[in-house]
């Protein structure tokens, strides 16, 4: 869960002391590596489960994490995450052999069950998915930051390094998302199932490079994050969202290269884990520092393994998708781990553990058959595969060993599943467990249905039948239902609107409800152009905006009717009447954070057929009486079907 007792850099002396401790930590780590201090006679696995908390009635984020944790004080494995609607649980380390995978699944289900019982008192539930379909941009603003010093210091540090005016998301898939925020809390939309593999120092370089090669096909089969703010984007949108949410860079006229804090890396490693730590120290300034200082070399001199607090805190703010980790085992010996951060949460715990088994087995199997993956493929191909996998998931085509071009499904079924089964057998994992988890992987690949493909197909179907918000709510309800039943994701059926017993749109905000695909005109456009556009697009209201996107006025079909009925074409101007001559110059508007009940009341009180949605003077959407009619019709249909 990371070092929680941290602070910011208040002055130059504090900064210099941290850097001094950081360099001493690197020196201590190098000494321990050279003098064989590390535990290397045992291999353990572990995992961290992140989750979303949602209100049972609305299926929107429930910002109750701190209150829930008050009821879980006796369980040290439960902890906070960045946002108030997230929790994280730590699994116990298990020796990588025998029934370890089954134990991991049972432990995860058991701990989630304990939290679920507490959530009943809060009328809330757990959802396991890479990105919650019903999450809104509003949920990812600072009022929902978990109130812990670590998170406040981290947010402040990232904002202080921001070179542009805002953090921006730019993703293109079936739909397009272009949005900015004044906070990096956008990252809190992501939830994952992070898997750890303990490795001996002598094998670290080989296994880390293998993990970089395997990450693309593993992610392709595990993808479960395709929808962000109602937009259908990448199969694993977490990858782009995480990088962009924490990206402090901006565009420039020059071509200077700057590395993002969230990255795949820059090359294979060749010497030791120190390759990664040294590069990260060289590329990235420290954001936070531990409250408790430690002289690592003094600990070495005393014969004790140091915690390397400065190095660990710095490492926790550089987000590699395969992250190197240092820790101290219960016997007092230090150890090294590789943390796989690409696996999303969900669709079920069985799916998550199958993903973990696939990665763990493939790591061991590949290490047994491939002494140096760098001789099989280039780093550039591994990096390219990673990007393809995030975008296209199971539909990807990769460049694999010896420049082979192969689809994700063929690579998984023909090469990687047998390799993973071989690796799990080498670790003496129970045969029944190998069959169970690899069976899920094979069936998912043959069905060509990951969590991402299921969500995309389901949402596309539902969106044609109802509003986007109701479609997202039905989708989330279906995820919850299937998770409770425990069926692997590839067996899920597409949801129907009738599957959701109750839908509560009254609590919607205008920004969730408004139309954003707008057709607008300028005030100097011809009225005749406006009438044609409104006829062609079958709209009754046309906002008028300036070149900066600020609302200037509003044209309605009633205004056009009045204009054409009262005035014949003016002979002097050849009928070239401008929009500004007839438009409503100061239309009544609504704020995007208003509820739809407030918007409805404003429309009714002022006898309006539409409300432009404006924020800081900028036109961002519109709501009309037809939007309310669609919601009313759906509610009536639901009543008829009950």
C-alpha positions in Angstrom: 0.0 0.0 0.0 3.0 2.3 0.1 4.7 4.4 2.8 1.9 6.5 4.3 3.9 8.7 6.7 5.3 11.1 4.2 5.6 14.9 3.8 6.4 17.4 1.2 9.6 19.3 0.6 9.3 22.4 2.7 12.8 23.9 2.2 16.1 23.4 0.5 17.7 21.6 3.5 14.9 19.1 3.6 15.3 18.4 -0.1 19.0 18.0 0.2 18.7 15.6 3.1 16.3 13.4 1.2 18.5 13.3 -1.9 21.4 12.4 0.4 19.4 9.5 2.0 18.3 8.4 -1.5 21.9 8.1 -2.7 22.8 6.2 0.5 19.9 3.8 -0.1 21.2 3.1 -3.6 24.7 2.5 -2.1 23.2 0.2 0.5 21.3 -1.8 -2.1 24.4 -2.2 -4.2 26.3 -3.4 -1.2 23.6 -6.0 -0.3 23.5 -7.2 -3.9 27.3 -7.6 -4.1 27.5 -9.4 -0.7 24.6 -11.8 -1.2 22.3 -10.5 1.5 19.1 -11.4 -0.3 16.7 -14.2 0.3 17.0 -16.5 -2.7 16.0 -19.9 -1.6 12.2 -19.4 -1.7 9.7 -18.0 -4.2 6.5 -16.3 -3.0 3.6 -14.7 -4.8 1.2 -12.0 -3.5 -1.5 -9.7 -4.7 -3.3 -6.4 -4.0 -7.0 -6.0 -4.8 -8.3 -2.5 -5.6 -12.1 -2.0 -5.8 -14.8 0.6 -6.4 -17.6 1.2 -3.9 -21.0 2.1 -5.3 -24.3 3.1 -3.9 -26.7 0.2 -4.2 -29.6 2.3 -5.5 -27.8 4.6 -8.0 -24.8 2.4 -8.8 -22.7 5.6 -8.7 -19.5 5.9 -6.7 -20.1 5.9 -2.9 -17.6 8.2 -1.1 -17.6 6.2 2.1 -14.1 4.6 2.2 -13.0 6.3 5.4 -16.2 5.4 7.3 -16.0 1.8 6.1 -12.4 1.5 7.2 -13.5 2.6 10.7 -15.5 -0.6 10.8 -12.5 -2.6 9.6 -9.9 -1.5 12.1 -9.2 -5.0 13.2 -8.2 -6.0 9.7 -4.7 -4.6 8.9 -5.0 -5.9 5.3 -7.6 -3.2 4.4 -6.4 0.2 3.4 -7.2 3.4 1.5 -6.7 4.3 -2.1 -6.5 7.7 -3.8 -10.3 8.5 -3.8 -13.0 8.2 -1.2 -14.9 5.6 -3.3 -11.9 3.1 -3.5 -10.5 0.6 -1.1 -7.5 -1.7 -1.4 -6.8 -5.0 0.3 -3.4 -6.8 0.6 -3.2 -10.6 0.3 -0.8 -12.6 2.4 2.4 -13.8 0.6 2.2 -17.5 -0.3 5.0 -19.8 -1.4 4.7 -20.3 -5.2 3.8 -24.0 -5.1 1.0 -26.5 -4.3 -2.4 -24.9 -3.7 -1.1 -21.3 -3.6 -3.4 -20.1 -6.4 -6.6 -21.7 -4.9 -5.6 -20.2 -1.5 -5.1 -16.8 -3.2 -8.6 -17.0 -4.7 -10.2 -18.1 -1.5 -8.4 -15.4 0.5 -9.5 -12.7 -1.9 -13.1 -13.8 -1.9 -13.1 -14.0 1.9 -11.7 -10.5 2.4 -14.1 -9.1 -0.1 -16.9 -10.8 1.7 -15.9 -9.2 5.0 -16.0 -5.8 3.4 -19.3 -6.5 1.6 -20.9 -7.3 5.0 -19.8 -3.9 6.3 -21.1 -2.2 3.2 -24.6 -3.5 3.8 -25.0 -0.9 6.6 -24.0 1.8 4.1 -26.4 0.5 1.4 -23.3 0.1 -0.9 -21.6 -2.7 -2.8 -18.2 -3.6 -4.3 -17.7 -3.5 -8.1 -14.6 -5.2 -9.6 -13.7 -3.6 -12.9 -10.8 -1.7 -14.4 -12.8 1.5 -14.7 -16.3 1.9 -13.2 -18.8 2.5 -16.1 -20.9 4.9 -14.0 -18.0 7.1 -12.8 -18.3 10.7 -13.7 -15.7 13.5 -14.1 -17.3 15.2 -11.2 -16.3 12.2 -9.0 -12.7 12.8 -9.8 -12.3 16.2 -8.4 -10.5 17.2 -5.2 -13.5 17.0 -2.9 -13.2 13.2 -3.3 -9.5 12.9 -2.5 -9.0 10.5 0.4 -8.1 12.8 3.4 -4.6 11.5 4.1 -1.4 13.6 4.2 0.3 11.3 1.6 -2.3 12.0 -1.0 -2.5 15.8 -0.4 1.3 16.1 -0.7 1.3 14.0 -3.8 -1.4 16.0 -5.5 0.4 19.3 -4.6 3.7 18.0 -5.9 2.3 16.9 -9.2 0.5 20.2 -9.7 3.6 22.1 -8.9 5.5 20.4 -11.7 2.7 20.8 -14.3 4.1 22.7 -17.3 0.7 23.4 -18.9 -2.5 24.8 -17.6 -4.3 21.5 -16.9 -4.0 17.7 -16.9 -5.5 16.5 -20.1 -7.1 13.2 -21.3 -7.0 12.5 -25.1 -8.2 9.1 -26.0 -9.6 7.8 -29.3 -11.5 4.6 -29.8 -15.0 4.0 -31.1 -15.7 7.4 -29.5 -13.4 10.2 -28.6 -12.6 11.8 -25.2 -11.0 15.2 -25.0 -11.2 16.6 -21.5 -9.0 18.5 -19.0 -8.8 18.7 -15.2 -7.1 20.9 -12.7 -6.2 17.8 -10.6 -4.4 14.5 -11.3 -7.1 12.8 -9.3 -8.4 11.5 -12.7 -6.1 8.6 -12.0 -8.4 7.4 -9.3 -10.8 6.0 -12.0 -8.4 3.0 -12.3 -8.7 -0.1 -10.2 -6.4 -3.1 -10.7 -5.4 -6.6 -9.4 -1.7 -6.2 -8.8 0.3 -9.4 -8.7 3.8 -9.8 -7.1 6.4 -12.4 -7.9 9.5 -12.7 -5.6 12.7 -13.3 -7.6 16.3 -14.0 -6.7 18.7 -11.2 -7.5 20.7 -13.5 -9.9 17.5 -14.0 -11.9 16.1 -10.5 -11.7 17.4 -9.2 -15.1 16.2 -12.3 -17.0 12.8 -12.3 -15.4 12.2 -8.5 -15.6 12.9 -8.5 -19.3 10.6 -11.5 -19.7 7.9 -9.6 -17.9 8.3 -6.7 -20.3 7.9 -9.1 -23.3 4.9 -10.9 -21.8 2.9 -7.8 -20.6 1.2 -7.2 -24.0 -0.4 -10.7 -24.5 -1.2 -11.0 -20.8 -3.0 -7.6 -20.9 -4.8 -8.4 -24.2 -6.5 -11.4 -22.6 -7.2 -9.6 -19.3 -8.5 -6.2 -20.7 -11.5 -4.9 -18.7 -11.5 -1.1 -18.9 -13.1 0.1 -22.2 -15.5 2.8 -21.1 -14.6 6.2 -19.6 -17.3 8.8 -18.9 -19.7 7.0 -21.3 -17.1 6.9 -24.1 -16.0 3.7 -25.7 -12.2 4.0 -25.9 -9.3 1.5 -25.6 -9.9 -2.1 -24.5 -7.6 -1.3 -21.5 -8.1 2.5 -21.2 -6.4 2.4 -17.8 -3.1 2.5 -19.5 -3.6 5.8 -21.3 -5.8 7.3 -18.5 -3.1 6.6 -15.8 -0.3 8.1 -17.9 -2.2 11.2 -19.0 -3.7 11.9 -15.6 -0.2 12.2 -14.1 1.5 13.7 -17.1 2.9 17.1 -16.2 4.4 17.7 -19.7 3.0 20.0 -22.3 3.5 20.5 -26.0 6.4 22.7 -27.1 7.9 24.1 -30.3 11.2 22.3 -29.6 11.8 18.5 -29.8 13.2 17.9 -26.4 12.2 14.5 -25.0 10.7 14.3 -21.5 9.7 11.0 -19.9 6.2 10.5 -18.4 6.1 9.3 -14.8 3.8 6.5 -15.9 5.7 4.4 -18.5 6.6 1.0 -20.0 10.3 1.9 -19.7 13.0 2.9 -22.2 14.9 -0.3 -22.8 15.8 -3.8 -21.6 17.8 -3.9 -18.4 21.2 -5.5 -18.4 23.0 -5.5 -15.0 20.6 -5.6 -12.0 17.6 -3.9 -10.4 19.8 -0.9 -9.9 19.5 -0.2 -13.7 15.8 0.8 -13.1 16.3 2.7 -9.8 19.2 4.7 -11.2 17.3 5.6 -14.3 14.3 6.7 -12.4 16.4 8.9 -10.1 18.1 10.4 -13.1 14.8 11.1 -14.9 12.4 12.1 -12.2 12.6 14.6 -9.3 11.3 13.4 -6.0 7.7 14.4 -5.2 7.4 13.4 -1.5 9.7 12.2 1.2 9.3 9.9 4.3 8.8 11.6 7.7 11.2 9.1 9.3 14.8 9.4 8.1 17.1 6.4 7.9 20.8 6.1 7.3 20.9 2.9 5.2 24.6 2.5 5.4 24.6 2.8 9.1 22.0 0.0 9.2 24.3 -2.1 7.0 27.2 -1.5 9.3 25.0 -2.7 12.2 24.3 -5.9 10.3 20.6 -5.1 9.7 18.8 -4.9 6.4 17.7 -1.3 5.9 14.1 -0.4 4.9 15.5 1.9 2.1 12.7 4.4 3.0 13.8 7.2 0.6 14.3 4.8 -2.3 10.9 3.1 -1.7 9.1 6.4 -1.5 10.7 7.6 -4.7 9.9 4.3 -6.4 6.2 4.6 -5.3 5.9 7.9 -7.4 7.4 6.5 -10.6 4.8 4.2 -12.1 6.3 1.5 -14.3 3.8 -1.1 -15.5 6.2 -3.8 -14.3 7.5 -2.2 -11.1 10.6 -3.4 -9.2 10.0 -3.8 -5.5 12.3 -4.2 -2.5 11.1 -5.6 0.8 12.1 -7.3 4.0 10.8 -10.8 4.8 9.7 -11.9 8.2 13.1 -13.6 8.7 14.8 -10.2 8.4 16.3 -10.9 5.0 15.7 -8.5 2.2 14.0 -9.7 -1.0 13.2 -8.5 -4.5 9.8 -8.7 -6.4 8.4 -7.8 -9.7 4.9 -6.2 -9.5 2.6 -6.7 -12.5 0.4 -3.5 -12.6 -1.3 -4.1 -15.9 -4.0 -6.5 -14.8 -7.4 -4.7 -14.2 -9.8 -5.6 -11.5 -12.5 -8.1 -12.4 -14.6 -9.3 -14.1 -14.6 -11.9 -11.2 -12.1 -13.1 -8.6 -11.7 -16.3 -10.5 -10.8 -14.3 -13.7 -8.3 -12.3 -11.7 -6.6 -15.3 -10.3 -6.6 -17.0 -13.7 -4.9 -13.9 -15.1 -2.3 -14.1 -12.3 -1.7 -17.8 -12.9 -1.3 -17.1 -16.6 1.3 -14.4 -16.0 3.2 -16.3 -13.2 3.3 -19.6 -15.1 4.4 -17.9 -18.3 7.2 -16.1 -16.4 8.6 -19.3 -15.0 8.0 -21.3 -18.2 9.7 -18.6 -20.4 12.6 -18.3 -18.0 13.1 -22.1 -18.3 13.2 -22.1 -22.1 14.5 -18.6 -22.9 17.8 -17.6 -21.1 17.7 -14.1 -22.6 14.5 -12.8 -24.2 16.6 -9.9 -25.7 17.9 -12.4 -28.2 14.3 -13.3 -29.3 12.8 -9.9 -29.9 13.6 -6.2 -29.8 12.6 -3.9 -27.0 10.9 -1.7 -29.6 8.7 -4.6 -30.6 7.8 -5.2 -27.0 6.9 -1.6 -26.5 4.9 -1.5 -29.7 3.0 -4.7 -28.6 2.2 -3.0 -25.3 0.6 0.0 -27.0 -1.4 -2.3 -29.4 -2.6 -4.5 -26.6 -3.9 -1.5 -24.5 -5.8 -0.2 -27.6 -7.1 -3.3 -29.2 -7.0 -6.0 -26.4 -7.7 -9.5 -27.7 -8.1 -8.1 -31.2 -4.4 -7.2 -31.4 -1.8 -8.6 -33.7 1.7 -8.7 -32.3 5.3 -8.9 -33.5 6.6 -11.9 -31.5 9.9 -13.9 -31.3 12.0 -13.9 -34.4 9.8 -11.2 -36.0 6.8 -13.5 -36.2 3.5 -11.7 -36.9 0.7 -13.4 -34.9 -2.7 -12.6 -33.5 -3.2 -12.4 -29.8 -5.5 -15.4 -29.7 -3.1 -17.6 -31.7 -0.2 -16.5 -29.6 -2.0 -17.2 -26.3 -3.5 -20.6 -27.3 -0.5 -22.0 -29.3 2.4 -20.7 -27.4 1.7 -19.0 -24.1 -0.8 -21.3 -22.4 1.4 -24.4 -22.9 4.3 -22.3 -21.6 2.3 -21.2 -18.6 1.2 -24.7 -17.9 4.8 -25.8 -18.1 5.9 -23.1 -15.7 3.2 -23.9 -13.1 4.2 -27.6 -13.3 7.8 -26.6 -12.6 6.6 -24.9 -9.4 4.7 -28.0 -8.5 1.3 -26.2 -8.5 -1.6 -28.6 -7.9 -2.7 -30.2 -11.2 -6.4 -29.5 -10.5 -5.6 -25.8 -10.0 -3.6 -25.6 -13.2 -6.5 -27.2 -15.1 -9.0 -24.8 -13.5 -7.2 -21.5 -14.1 -5.7 -22.3 -17.5 -9.1 -23.7 -18.5 -10.5 -20.2 -17.9 -7.8 -18.6 -19.9 -8.2 -21.0 -22.8 -12.0 -20.8 -22.8 -11.8 -17.0 -22.7 -9.4 -16.9 -25.7 -11.5 -19.4 -27.7 -14.7 -17.5 -27.0 -12.9 -14.2 -27.9 -14.7 -12.5 -25.0 -12.7 -10.5 -22.5 -14.3 -8.2 -20.0 -13.6 -5.3 -22.3 -15.3 -6.9 -25.3 -18.3 -7.8 -23.2 -18.7 -4.3 -21.9 -18.3 -2.7 -25.3 -20.9 -5.1 -26.9 -23.3 -4.6 -24.0 -23.0 -0.8 -23.8 -23.3 -0.4 -27.6 -26.5 -2.6 -27.5 -28.0 -0.7 -24.5 -27.1 2.7 -25.8 -29.3 2.2 -28.9 -32.3 1.4 -26.6 -32.1 4.1 -24.0 -30.1 7.1 -22.6 -26.4 6.8 -22.0 -26.8 7.1 -18.3 -29.4 4.3 -18.0 -27.3 2.1 -20.3 -24.2 2.6 -18.0 -26.4 1.9 -15.0 -27.8 -1.3 -16.5 -24.3 -2.3 -17.5 -22.9 -1.8 -13.9 -25.9 -3.7 -12.5 -25.2 -6.6 -14.8 -21.5 -6.6 -13.7 -22.6 -6.8 -10.1 -25.0 -9.6 -10.7 -22.5 -11.7 -12.6 -19.8 -11.1 -10.0 -22.1 -12.3 -7.2 -22.8 -15.5 -9.2 -19.0 -15.9 -9.7 -19.3 -17.0 -13.3 -16.1 -16.3 -15.3 -16.5 -13.3 -17.6 -16.4 -15.1 -20.9 -19.7 -16.9 -20.0 -21.7 -13.7 -19.3 -24.8 -13.0 -21.4 -25.4 -9.5 -22.7 -27.7 -7.6 -20.3 -31.3 -6.4 -21.1 -32.9 -3.1 -19.9 -35.4 -5.1 -18.0 -32.6 -6.7 -15.9 -32.4 -3.5 -13.8 -35.3 -3.5 -11.4 -35.1 0.2 -10.6 -33.5 3.2 -12.2 -33.3 6.6 -10.4 -32.5 9.4 -12.8 -33.6 12.2 -10.4 -30.2 12.4 -8.9 -28.5 12.9 -12.2 -26.4 16.0 -12.8 -27.0 18.0 -15.9 -23.5 17.1 -17.2 -24.5 13.4 -17.2 -27.7 14.1 -19.0 -27.0 16.8 -21.5 -26.3 16.5 -25.2 -22.7 17.2 -26.1 -22.7 16.6 -29.8 -23.8 20.1 -30.7 -24.6 21.9 -33.9 -24.1 25.6 -33.5 -23.9 28.8 -35.5 -22.3 32.2 -35.2 -24.1 35.5 -34.8 -23.2 36.8 -38.3 -24.4 33.6 -40.0 -27.5 33.9 -42.3 -30.8 33.1 -40.8 -31.5 31.0 -43.9 -28.4 28.8 -43.1 -29.8 28.3 -39.6 -33.2 27.2 -40.9 -31.6 24.7 -43.2 -29.3 23.3 -40.5 -32.2 22.9 -38.1 -34.3 21.2 -40.8 -31.4 18.9 -41.9 -30.5 17.9 -38.3 -34.1 17.8 -37.1 -33.4 20.0 -34.1 -35.6 22.7 -32.6 -32.9 24.7 -30.8 -29.6 26.1 -32.2 -27.1 27.7 -29.8 -25.1 30.7 -31.0 -21.5 30.8 -30.0 -18.4 32.9 -30.7 -15.0 31.8 -32.0 -13.9 30.9 -28.4 -16.9 28.6 -27.8 -18.7 31.1 -25.5 -22.5 31.3 -25.7 -23.7 34.4 -27.5 -27.4 33.6 -28.0 -30.0 31.0 -28.9 -32.2 30.4 -32.0 -35.4 28.5 -31.6 -37.8 27.0 -34.2 -40.5 29.4 -32.8 -38.3 32.4 -33.6 -37.7 31.1 -37.1 -41.5 30.6 -37.6 -42.2 34.1 -36.4 -39.5 35.5 -38.6 -40.7 33.8 -41.8 -44.4 34.4 -41.1 -44.0 38.1 -40.3 -41.4 39.2 -42.8 -41.1 38.7 -46.5 -37.5 38.5 -47.8 -36.0 42.0 -47.6 -35.4 43.3 -51.0 -32.7 45.7 -49.8 -30.4 43.1 -48.3 -31.5 40.3 -50.6 -32.9 38.3 -47.7 -29.5 38.2 -45.9 -30.8 38.7 -42.4 -28.2 37.7 -39.8 -28.6 35.5 -36.7 -27.8 38.3 -34.4 -30.9 40.2 -35.6 -33.4 37.6 -34.3 -31.6 35.5 -31.7 -32.3 35.5 -28.0 -29.4 37.5 -26.8 -29.2 36.5 -23.1 -30.8 33.0 -22.9 -31.4 31.4 -19.6 -28.7 28.7 -18.9 -27.9 26.0 -16.4 -24.7 24.9 -14.7 -23.4 21.4 -15.4 -23.4 20.5 -11.7 -27.1 21.2 -11.3 -29.4 18.3 -10.9 -31.9 17.4 -13.6 -34.7 18.2 -11.1 -33.3 21.7 -10.8 -33.0 22.0 -14.6 -36.6 20.8 -15.0 -37.9 23.3 -12.5 -36.1 26.1 -14.3 -37.5 25.1 -17.6 -41.0 24.8 -16.2 -41.0 28.1 -14.3 -39.6 30.0 -17.3 -41.7 28.0 -19.9 -38.6 27.0 -21.8 -38.1 24.2 -24.2 -34.3 24.0 -23.8 -31.5 25.1 -21.5 -27.9 25.7 -22.9 -25.4 24.3 -20.4 -22.6 26.8 -19.7 -19.5 26.7 -17.5 -17.4 29.8 -17.1 -19.2 31.3 -20.1 -18.3 28.4 -22.4 -21.1 26.4 -24.0 -20.6 22.7 -23.1 -24.0 21.1 -23.8 -27.7 21.5 -24.1 -30.8 19.8 -22.6 -34.2 19.9 -24.2 -37.8 18.8 -23.4 -37.1 15.8 -25.6 -34.5 14.6 -23.2 -37.0 14.7 -20.4 -39.6 13.0 -22.6 -37.2 10.1 -23.2 -36.6 9.6 -19.5 -40.3 9.8 -18.7 -41.1 7.3 -21.4 -38.6 4.8 -20.0 -39.9 5.2 -16.5 -43.5 4.6 -17.7 -42.3 1.5 -19.5 -40.6 0.3 -16.4 -43.8 0.8 -14.4 -45.8 -1.1 -17.0 -43.4 -4.0 -16.7 -43.4 -4.3 -12.9 
